[in-house]
Amino acid sequence: QVQLVESGGGLVQDGGSLRLSCAASGRTFSRNAMGWFRQTPGKERDIVAGINWSGGITYYADSVKGRFTISRDNAKNTVYLQMNSLKPEDTAVYYCAADSRRMGWGTPRTMDEYDYWGQGTQVTVSS
């Protein structure tokens, strides 16, 4: 059974930091692009950051550029999202995703390009 399991979410104050992890099991995604999305109640799930198979190409939504960093460790089959200078508007459920259907040269940016999803982890930033 293939699983993506996120961890590292929680409650943090405005300006604080969190590091999310997404550990894959059941298969390797070392040749695939992966991404982080987030969703708030009543809204669509939006891309936060993406990373290609090697980690050499990354993408960030404008709202998180300069504050968030996506990285991966293919030996551990894990992708990370370092979140600094957090703001209340970053409050959301954060989801990890993998695009297993293509070689991960680029960084897919839409939900339908990803076919594996984690269960999500809540991030709450208090003001």
MOSUL-V239981 format. One record per residue. RES is the residue in one letter. NEAR is the number of other ideal C-beta (glycine too) atoms within 8 Angstrom. Layout:
RES_NEAR + RES_NEAR
//
This chain:
Q_4 + V_8 + Q_8 + L_13 + V_10 + E_15 + S_9 + G_9 + G_10 + G_8 + L_5 + V_11 + Q_6 + D_9 + G_5 + G_8 + S_9 + L_11 + R_9 + L_16 + S_10 + C_16 + A_10 + A_15 + S_9 + G_6 + R_7 + T_7 + F_12 + S_7 + R_7 + N_12 + A_15 + M_14 + G_19 + W_16 + F_12 + R_13 + Q_11 + T_8 + P_3 + G_3 + K_7 + E_4 + R_8 + D_9 + I_11 + V_13 + A_15 + G_14 + I_15 + N_13 + W_11 + S_5 + G_10 + G_4 + I_10 + T_10 + Y_11 + Y_10 + A_10 + D_5 + S_5 + V_12 + K_8 + G_3 + R_8 + F_12 + T_7 + I_15 + S_9 + R_10 + D_9 + N_9 + A_4 + K_6 + N_11 + T_10 + V_13 + Y_12 + L_14 + Q_10 + M_13 + N_8 + S_6 + L_14 + K_7 + P_8 + E_6 + D_11 + T_8 + A_9 + V_10 + Y_16 + Y_14 + C_14 + A_14 + A_14 + D_14 + S_8 + R_4 + R_7 + M_6 + G_12 + W_8 + G_7 + T_11 + P_10 + R_8 + T_6 + M_7 + D_4 + E_7 + Y_11 + D_6 + Y_10 + W_8 + G_12 + Q_7 + G_9 + T_12 + Q_9 + V_17 + T_8 + V_15 + S_8 + S_4
//
